[in-house]
């Protein structure tokens, strides 16, 4: 198309302004980047903004396709911050606001955004005010992957092709972790917000002690997980490098990219691996991959208890303790299952 002769049409394509809303947890933001990838592919000149919760903004630092990151401070002046965001959103005059979440606050922002098209899931309590309301499928059976659910929101003005999430560590992120890449290594992210999603510390130690000495073991985690990582490193009978709390999100992702294997729970680091297309072994305890949050890397493995436990899954999310107090979904996983993925690689 010649943009001189078809100026009006081209103007609308070039000047499209999108806002993606995802104010949930770290992993949810990572998975939402699949929308950024697809929108940029279809509208390479468009302005794509992203609204997330305070604390997650460094995930999208210097993202090449994102124009502005808007931050909702949910812990300090939650509703004051919400009203401020609404004023900013309305001032920006978006063509399309795409709300991934199913909760009232972000539904309110979407409904009263002033956007030409307001798009979200039918389970949002404000969905009756959306221009496009898409059915949201999730339950205890087989579900589409979360990125498929999310991409369904923009299918009407793109296509049905699946795009994967992607993170963009900067050159200084790669430089920061380069010293750890001098010999083969595995990364282990042992923590999870939920107890029943977290492979037990003593099981990680047992596995670590079976890893060949010519492979480095690097522990990753957030500052709040230091005690767990320190306990694992101190209990292991071999050299372990504890990097918990020392790396940013993007530095961790840059390190995971070149690992021989990354061992994770059903948690945010699994999605970091997916976004870097890094080899990953995801250990599932109380939850199951069929919920739609499994790893997406080309080299990916699922490790879970071999026995079909009648109590598993015990819910869509984790618990602070095993409801039946035996935690067999974690305790019955063996070292050999984890070691096998290290031997087979991809």
C-alpha positions in Angstrom: 0.0 0.0 0.0 1.3 3.5 -0.9 0.9 5.6 2.3 0.9 8.8 0.2 -2.1 7.9 -1.9 -3.8 5.8 0.8 -3.0 8.3 3.6 -6.2 7.9 5.7 -6.0 4.1 5.8 -2.3 4.0 6.5 -2.7 6.6 9.2 -5.1 4.3 11.1 -2.7 1.4 10.8 0.4 3.3 11.8 -1.2 5.3 14.6 -2.9 2.4 16.3 -2.5 2.7 20.1 -2.9 -0.3 22.3 -2.9 -0.8 26.0 -2.4 -4.2 27.6 -3.5 -4.6 31.2 -2.0 -7.4 33.4 -1.6 -6.5 37.0 -1.2 -10.0 38.4 2.0 -11.8 39.3 5.4 -11.9 37.7 4.7 -15.1 35.6 1.4 -13.7 34.4 3.2 -10.6 33.0 5.8 -12.8 31.3 3.0 -14.8 29.6 1.3 -11.6 28.5 4.3 -10.6 26.4 3.0 -13.0 23.8 0.4 -10.3 23.0 3.1 -7.7 22.6 4.9 -10.0 20.1 1.8 -10.5 18.0 0.6 -7.0 18.1 4.0 -5.8 17.0 4.1 -8.3 14.2 0.7 -7.1 12.8 1.1 -3.4 13.7 4.8 -2.7 13.6 4.3 1.1 13.8 1.7 1.0 16.6 2.2 2.3 20.1 1.9 -0.5 22.6 1.7 0.4 26.3 1.5 -2.0 29.2 -0.1 -1.6 32.6 1.2 -3.8 35.5 1.5 -3.8 39.2 4.4 -2.0 41.0 7.3 -4.4 41.5 7.0 -6.0 38.1 8.1 -3.1 35.9 11.7 -4.2 35.5 10.5 -7.2 33.6 9.8 -4.9 30.6 12.7 -2.5 31.1 13.9 -1.4 27.7 11.5 -3.7 25.9 11.9 -2.8 22.2 8.2 -3.0 21.4 6.7 -1.3 24.4 6.3 2.5 24.4 5.3 3.1 28.0 5.0 0.9 31.1 2.2 2.2 33.4 2.4 1.1 37.1 -0.4 0.4 39.5 0.8 0.7 43.1 -1.6 -1.7 44.8 0.0 -1.6 48.2 0.3 2.2 48.7 -2.8 4.2 48.0 -4.4 1.4 45.9 -7.5 3.3 44.9 -5.9 6.7 44.6 -3.4 5.1 42.2 -6.3 3.5 40.3 -8.1 6.9 39.7 -4.8 8.4 38.6 -4.3 5.6 36.1 -7.8 6.0 34.8 -7.2 9.7 34.1 -3.9 8.9 32.3 -5.6 6.1 30.3 -8.4 8.4 29.1 -5.9 11.1 28.3 -3.9 8.7 26.1 -7.0 7.9 23.9 -6.3 4.3 23.0 -7.7 2.6 20.0 -7.9 -0.7 21.9 -7.6 -1.6 25.6 -6.9 -5.3 26.1 -7.6 -6.5 29.6 -6.2 -10.0 30.4 -7.5 -10.0 34.0 -10.8 -11.1 35.3 -11.1 -8.9 38.3 -13.1 -5.8 39.1 -10.4 -3.1 39.4 -8.9 -3.6 35.9 -12.4 -4.2 34.5 -13.3 -0.7 35.8 -10.3 0.8 34.1 -11.2 -1.0 30.9 -14.9 -0.1 30.9 -14.3 3.6 31.5 -11.0 3.9 29.5 -12.6 5.8 26.7 -11.0 3.5 24.2 -12.6 2.9 20.8 -12.6 -0.8 21.6 -12.6 -2.3 25.1 -11.7 -6.0 25.1 -11.6 -8.5 27.9 -12.8 -11.9 29.3 -16.5 -12.6 30.0 -15.7 -13.5 33.6 -14.7 -9.9 34.4 -17.5 -8.3 36.5 -17.4 -5.3 34.2 -17.5 -7.4 30.9 -21.0 -6.1 30.1 -19.4 -2.7 29.4 -16.7 -4.2 27.0 -17.1 -4.0 23.3 -15.6 -7.4 22.9 -16.1 -10.1 25.6 -14.3 -13.4 25.1 -15.1 -16.6 26.9 -12.5 -17.7 29.4 -11.9 -21.4 29.7 -10.1 -22.8 32.8 -11.0 -25.7 35.1 -9.6 -29.0 36.4 -9.8 -30.7 33.0 -7.7 -30.1 29.9 -7.4 -26.4 29.1 -5.8 -24.3 26.4 -2.5 -22.8 27.4 -2.7 -19.4 29.0 -1.0 -17.8 26.0 -3.8 -19.2 23.8 -6.4 -17.8 26.2 -4.7 -14.4 26.1 -4.2 -14.4 22.4 -7.9 -15.1 21.8 -8.5 -11.5 22.9 -6.9 -10.1 19.8 -7.7 -12.9 17.4 -10.5 -10.9 15.8 -8.0 -8.3 14.4 -4.9 -10.6 14.0 -5.2 -14.3 13.3 -5.2 -17.7 15.1 -1.4 -18.2 15.0 0.2 -18.7 18.4 3.0 -16.4 19.4 5.3 -17.2 22.4 6.2 -14.9 25.2 9.6 -13.2 25.1 11.8 -11.2 27.4 14.6 -8.9 26.3 17.6 -8.7 28.8 19.9 -5.8 27.9 23.6 -6.2 27.1 24.5 -5.2 30.6 22.2 -8.0 32.0 24.1 -10.6 29.9 27.5 -9.0 31.0 26.5 -9.2 34.7 26.1 -13.0 34.6 28.8 -13.8 32.1 31.3 -14.9 34.8 29.0 -17.8 35.8 29.0 -19.2 32.2 32.7 -20.3 32.1 31.7 -23.9 32.7 28.5 -26.0 32.2 25.8 -25.2 34.8 22.3 -25.9 35.8 20.0 -23.3 37.4 17.6 -24.3 40.2 14.8 -21.9 41.3 13.6 -23.9 44.3 10.9 -21.6 45.7 7.2 -20.9 45.1 4.8 -18.6 46.8 2.6 -21.6 47.6 3.9 -24.5 49.7 2.2 -27.2 47.7 3.7 -25.9 44.5 7.2 -26.0 45.9 9.4 -29.1 45.6 10.6 -29.7 49.2 14.1 -28.3 50.2 15.3 -31.8 51.3 14.3 -33.2 47.9 16.3 -30.5 46.1 19.3 -31.3 48.2 19.1 -35.0 47.4 18.9 -34.2 43.7 21.8 -31.7 43.8 24.0 -34.2 45.5 23.5 -36.6 42.5 24.5 -34.0 39.9 28.0 -34.6 38.4 30.7 -32.4 40.0 31.7 -31.1 36.6 28.4 -29.2 36.4 27.9 -26.0 38.4 24.8 -25.7 40.5 23.4 -22.1 40.6 20.4 -21.2 42.9 18.1 -18.5 41.8 15.4 -16.7 43.7 13.9 -13.4 45.0 15.2 -11.6 48.1 12.4 -13.1 50.2 13.6 -16.6 49.4 17.2 -16.2 50.7 16.6 -18.4 53.8 15.4 -21.3 51.7 18.3 -21.1 49.2 20.8 -20.7 52.0 19.5 -23.8 53.7 19.7 -25.8 50.4 23.2 -24.6 49.7 24.4 -25.2 53.2 22.9 -28.7 53.3 24.3 -29.9 50.0 27.3 -32.1 50.0 28.9 -30.3 47.0 29.7 -26.8 45.8 26.6 -24.7 45.2 26.5 -21.1 44.2 23.7 -19.2 45.9 22.6 -16.2 43.8 19.3 -15.8 45.5 18.4 -12.1 45.8 21.5 -11.0 43.8 20.0 -10.9 40.3 17.3 -8.9 38.7 14.5 -10.6 36.8 16.2 -10.0 33.4 19.6 -11.0 34.7 18.1 -14.3 35.9 16.6 -14.8 32.5 19.9 -14.0 30.8 21.6 -16.6 33.0 18.9 -19.3 32.4 19.2 -18.9 28.6 22.5 -20.7 28.4 22.1 -23.3 31.2 22.4 -27.0 30.5 19.1 -27.3 32.2 16.8 -25.1 34.4 14.9 -26.7 37.2 11.8 -24.9 38.4 8.5 -25.3 40.1 5.1 -24.4 38.6 6.1 -20.7 39.2 7.5 -17.6 37.6 11.0 -18.9 36.7 9.3 -21.5 34.5 7.9 -18.7 32.4 11.3 -16.9 32.4 12.6 -20.1 30.8 9.8 -20.1 28.2 10.4 -16.5 27.4 14.1 -17.1 26.8 13.4 -20.5 25.0 15.8 -22.0 27.6 15.9 -25.7 28.4 13.6 -26.3 31.4 12.4 -29.1 33.7 9.2 -28.1 35.5 8.5 -30.0 38.7 4.7 -30.2 39.3 3.6 -31.1 42.8 -0.1 -30.3 43.6 -0.9 -28.6 40.3 -0.9 -30.1 36.8 0.2 -28.9 33.4 -3.3 -29.3 32.0 -4.4 -26.1 33.8 -2.7 -24.3 30.9 0.5 -22.9 32.4 3.1 -25.4 31.3 6.6 -24.6 29.9 6.9 -23.5 26.3 10.6 -23.9 25.5 11.6 -26.1 22.7 13.6 -28.2 25.2 11.1 -28.8 28.0 10.3 -31.6 30.4 7.6 -32.2 33.0 8.4 -34.1 36.1 5.5 -35.2 38.3 4.6 -38.1 40.6 4.1 -41.3 38.6 1.2 -42.6 40.7 -2.2 -41.3 39.8 -3.2 -39.7 43.2 -6.9 -39.3 43.7 -6.3 -36.0 45.6 -4.2 -34.5 42.7 -4.8 -31.8 41.6 -6.2 -30.4 44.9 -7.1 -27.1 43.3 -6.2 -24.6 40.6 -3.8 -22.9 42.9 -1.4 -24.0 45.6 -2.0 -24.2 49.4 0.0 -23.3 52.4 0.0 -26.9 53.4 -1.0 -30.3 52.0 -4.8 -30.6 52.7 -4.2 -34.4 53.5 -0.9 -33.8 55.3 1.1 -36.4 53.4 2.3 -34.3 50.4 2.8 -37.4 48.3 2.5 -35.4 45.1 6.0 -34.0 45.9 7.5 -36.6 48.2 7.0 -39.5 45.8 9.0 -37.8 42.9 12.4 -39.3 42.7 15.9 -38.0 42.0 16.1 -40.3 39.0 13.2 -38.4 37.3 15.1 -35.1 37.6 18.4 -36.6 36.6 17.0 -38.2 33.5 16.1 -34.8 32.0 19.7 -33.6 32.6 21.0 -36.7 30.7 18.6 -36.3 27.8 18.7 -32.5 27.6 16.2 -31.8 24.9 
